[in-house]
Amino acid sequence: MIYGNDETDYYITVTSVDGCTTVDCISINLDTIQVLLPNDTTLCLADTLVVSAGNNGCTYNWSTGPTSQSITISTT
């Protein structure tokens, strides 16, 4: 897993049936990803709040389990 501001090198070694070997490398450097969540919010009973992490094209892993860009928080 690569996190923001990480630089990771990936290497591959390929050997043919004739015993010829080649090695290649790709370096991936991620810039910081900004996530702007809303300020702390008080919800009343039966209220909902949609929270979006922004950054289209990224993957998400919320602490409550969803993996979508936005989640709906509700009080039930």
Buried (B, 14 or more C-beta within 10 A) or exposed (E): EEEEEEEEEEEEEEEEEEEEEEEEEEEEEEEEEEEEEEEEEEEEEEEEEEEBBEEEEEEBEBEEEEEEBEBEEEEE
